[in-house]
């Protein structure tokens, strides 16, 4: 199949200015990119789409995906879902994400060991629609850490698996790798909603982190970390973690270490969930609500301060805001672009590059994903509007005139199945 998209405003993801152009697609890949009016070899006989001046750009990449976090109000609700129901809801989240213009997703953790893996395989086999997916394990945590929902009187599963000591970490990491996970997730720090391990605390030891990294790297897989506390960021870097999420309270030493490793590591603030929780607590004058706000406000301020500085230092930052909770549901992920501009000091072009070119790199496919270039996979969005002037246009599904993944055309639709395959 050959397809020529002509009369488009082409933004290629490199950071260069958009230009009036045309893109020739052959099968699943981009064959040629040319200025408007220039003859394109091999375009004769191709099907043609008149873009009418619309904005043609790379498909978006979700860099912190939790497809199996299915819009529940609390983490323990994920543990209560039967695996069969949970798998179907995760597939639904994948369709929502594709329908929002995200053609790739790097998972930051699954709620059960094989949920990401099963959905990835279903997408790749054509049984369902969804983005390209790099899978992850559940969040390996320690007793009392983020994701440990148990109590002495009650066994209560959450989204984490509690492991204590390097041997337990190594065994669970190997089990997840055996089951097909591309990434092992380690919760090195606590979080603002975890009473026994708050965000500023570092709960996983050097030996535990090293064991997880050793198991994954031994077979060429990666490790991602939840790391809000400064010491947790340093611990992740010392032990070779590949993706470090949050980094909110990173001090000068941690920032220097991140900068020194900027060609090796990826980071992501996940500011979406913080802003969503702040918004949900507006007007809540209860003791619990005010107590939560006292934790969230300094976290928000630290996130903004840290990621502004990281951006200036050239540290690679991806979009993705822990979407999949009731306050920030699946399919609203494009909000992150607005957050990057409004809160983290990114220009619209920088935010779009974080969501495309840098996204292709975190997918380990920077040579073929995230840009509109000859030889790259034809993962494209045709947008009725200019995201370089207002990134919020990408939140309006009606403005997504065309979604393409690997040369296959889709359109978003209202309600399930959220996206409709055209060809």
N, C-alpha and C positions, 0 to 999 in steps of 0.2 A: 504494500500500500504506500503510495506517495501522496503527500498532502502539502500544498503550499498555502501558508498563512500570509496574506499580503495586505498592504495598506495598514500595517500595525505601527504603533509606537513601541519600539523594542528597547527594553532595559535588560541588559545581559547579566546583571548580578555582580559584575566586576567592580562597580562603583563609578564607572564611566557614565556620562550623560546619555539619556535615551535618544534614539534617532528614528526617523521614519524608515521602516525597513520591512523585510520579508524573511520568512523562515521556511525552509524546505525540510520536510520530515519524510524519512524512508524507514518504514517499519517502526521499530521502537526508538530510533535515534534521529538526531538532528543531522541532516545531510549538509545544509548550507545556511549561512546567515549573510544577508546582503542588504545594502541600502536600497531604498525605494527607487524603482526605475532601472536598476542594474539587471542585466540579463542573468538568470540563474541557470546554470547548466543542469540538465536532467529534469527541469521543471515541466517540460512539454508532456502533456497527457496527465499531469497530476491533478487530483481533485483540488479545488481552490476554495479557501474561506476568505471572504472580504472582512477584515477586522474593523473597517470603518474608522480607523484612527485609534482604536482602543489600545490599552496598555498591555503589552505582552511581556511577561516576566517569568523567571523560573518558579516552579512549584515551591510552596513553603515547606520548611522542615521543622517539625516539633522536636526540640532538643532535650526535653524533660517530660517524656510521655508516661502516663499511667493509665493505659487503656482499660485495665481491669479495676480501676477505681471508678465506680459506676454511679457517681453523684450522690453518694450516701452522706448523711450528716455527721457520721463519726466512723473512726477506723474499725472499731469492733464489728460494725454492721457488715463489713466485708467478710469477716470470718464466719458470720452466720449464714451467708449465702451458700446453698448447695452448689457443688462444682458444675453440675449440668446447667443450672440457671445462670451461674456466673459466666460460663463460657459464652452463652447466647448474648448476655448483656455486654460482654467485652467485644464480641463481633459487631454489635450495634454501635458501640463507641468508635470502632474502627471506621465504620461507614460515615458516622458523623464527622470524624476528623477529615476524611477525604472530601466530604461535601463542603467543608469549610476551607478547602483549597490547600490542604496539607497532603502532599504526595509522598512524604517520607516522615518517619518518626523513629527517634532513638529512645528506647524505653529506659526509664530511670528506676523501675521496679514493677513487678507484678504482685498481685495479692495472693496468688497461689503459684506453685512451682511451674506448672505447665500451661498456664493460661496464655501468656504471651506466645509461647511456642506453638500451641494448637492454633491460635488465630493467625499467626504468621504463616503457618503451613497451609491453612485454609485459603488465605489470600493468594499465596503463591501458586496453589493448585487451581485457582479460579472458582472456588466454591463460594466465595463471598468477595465483596469489594472492600478495599481499604488501602492505606498507604504502605509503602515499603517499610518493613519493620525490623529493626534490630532489637532483639529480645533481652529481657533481664530476669534475674532471679527475684524472689521476694527479698525484702530488706532484712539482711542479717544484722541482728542487734544483740545486745547483751541483756541479761536479766535486769529489768527495770528501765531499759532504754526505750527510745522511740520505737513503737511498733510492738512492744511486749504488752499485750492487753490482759495477761493472766492475773488472777488474784488467788490467794491461798485457798479460799473457800469455793473458787469457781474457775474451771478451765474455760477460758474465753479466747478464741483465736482472734487475731487482728490481721494486719497486713505484714507483720514481721515474724521472723523465726528467731527465737532466743538461743544464742550459742555463747558459751563461756569458755575461754581458754583457746589457745591456738589449735589444739587438736579438734575441738568441736567445730571451729570455724572452717578448718581445712576439710573435714569430712562433709559438712553441709555444702560448702562451695563445690566440692567434687561431685556431690550428688546432683546439684543444680546443673553443673556443666554436662554431666552424663545425660541429663534429660533434655539438653539442647539449648540452654540459655547462652546467649552471646556475651552477657555482662553479669558480673557478680556485684551486687549492691551491698555496701557496708555502711551502717549508721554509726559513724565515729563519734559524733556529738549528740547531745540531746536536742530538744526542741521546746518552743514556747508553750506548748500544751501538755508537756509531759512532766508531771509533778516530781517524779523521782529522778529526772534528768533534764534540766532546763537547757535552753539554747546555748548558754555560755559555758556549759560543762563538756568535758571530753571524757567519754565513758569507755571507749574501746582502746585496749592497750596497743603498744607498738607491736608486740608479738602477735596479737590477734589480727591486726591489719596486715602484717607481713605474711601471715599464713594464708589469708585470702588472696593476696596478690600473687604469691608463689603458685598457688593452685591454678589460678586463671592464666597467668602468663606462661605456665609450663606447657599449655596447649594452645597458645596464641589467642586467648580471649582477654577481655578487658575487665577492669574494676572501676566502678563508680562509687563515690562517697557522698553521704549526707554529712556536711561539715560546716556548722555555723560558728563554733568557737574558734578562736585564733589558733589554739594549740591543736585542734583537730585538723585544721588546714595544714599545719606544719607536719603533723603525723602522717597525713595522706601523702604529702609531697616526699617526705623522707623515705617512704616505703613504696613509691612508684605507682600510686593510684593514677589512673588515666583521666578520669572525669571527676571534678570536684564541684559539687553543687552547693550553692548558697554563699559560703565564705563571708558572711555578713560582718563578723567581728574581727576580721583579719587585721592584725597590727602591722606596723611598718616592716618588721622582719618577715612576716608571712607574705606581704605584698612583694617584697624583694625576691622571695623564694618563688612565688608564682611567676614573676617577670622572668626570672632566670630559666624557668621551665616552660615558657609560653609557646615554644614550638612543639612541645610534647603533650601538654595538658589542655583540656577544655574546662570551662566554667559556665555556670548559669545561675542567675540570682533567684529564679522562681518567685519573682515579686508579685505575680498574679494572685496567689493565695493570700499573701499578706494584705494586699489592698482589698481583696474581697472580704476578708474577715473584718478589717477595719470598717468597711462600709456596712457589713451586717450588724455591727455593734453600735452603729450610730443611733442615738436615742435610747440605748439600753442603760438604764440607771441602776440596775440591780448590782448587788455586791459582786456577783460572779462576773458580770459584764465589765464592770469597772476594773476588776482585778486583771482580767484578760487584756484590757486596753493598756494597762500599766506595763504589760510585757511587750505588747505589739508595737507601741509607739517607738520605743528605743530601737527595736528590731528594724522597723521601717527606716528610721533615720540612719542606722548603721548600713543597711542594704544600699540606700541611695549614695551614701558617702563612699563606701567601698567600691561599688561598681562604676561610679564616676571615675574614680582613680584607676581602676583596672582598665577601663576603656582608654584612658590617656596613655597607659603604659603598653598598649597593644596586646593585652592578654585576650585570648580568644573567648568570647562570650556568646552563648546561644540563647535563643528565646525558649520559653517553656515555663509555665507558672504553676505547676502542680494542679493542673486542671483535672477534674474528676470528683470534686466534692460538691456538696449542695450549694455552697456559696459561689463556686466558679465551675459550672458544669462543663462536661465534654462538649466540644463543638464551638466553644467560645474562645478558643485558643488564640485567635488573631488579636485579641485584646492586648496581648503582650507587646505587640509592636507600638501601640499607643503608650503603654506603660514605659517602654524604653525611652521614648521621646519625651514624655511628660515628667518622668521621675529620675532617669538615669543619665541624662545629658546627651543622648544619642540624637544625631540628625535623622530625618526620615531615611536618607540613603544608608546611613550606618545601621539603622535598625533593620532595614530590608536586607542588607548584606549579612547581618547576623542570622537572619531567617532563611537565607538561601545559600550563599557561597560557604559561609562557616558551617551551616547545617550540612552541606554536602561533605565537608571534612569530618564532622563528628560521626557521620554515617560510614566513615572509612572509604568514601568513594568520591573524594574531591576531584578526581580525574574525570568523573563522568556525571556528577550530580551537582546541582546548585547554580549552574550558569547556563546561559543560552549561547552555546558554542558548537561548532561542527564536531561531530563525534560523541557529543554528550547525549545522555538519555533524554528523550522528549517528554520531560516532566515540566509542564507549562501551565500558566494561568493567563487567561485573557480577561482583563478587568475593565469595566465601564467606569473609568475614573482614573485619577492620577495619584497613586499612593505616595509619590515623592512630594506632593503638595499637602496631602492629608492621609496618613496611614490608616485612619479609621475607616476608609472606604473598603478595606479588606474584611471588615467585620460584617458587612452587608452582603449576605449570600446572593441577593438579587443582582448585585453588581458583578458577580463572577459569571461572565458570559460563557466561559468554557474552562473546564478543568481537564488536563491531559496528564496521564501517567503512562510512560512507556509507549506513547503513540495512541493509546486508547482514550477516547473522548468521553467525558462525563459532564453532567449538569447537576447542580444541587437541586433538591426538591424539598418541599415542605413535609415534615413528618417522616415516618419510616417509609422507605429505607434510607432517606436522607440524601442519597445521591443516585442518579440514574445514568446507567451506561448507554451511550449513544451508538457506538460501533464496537 
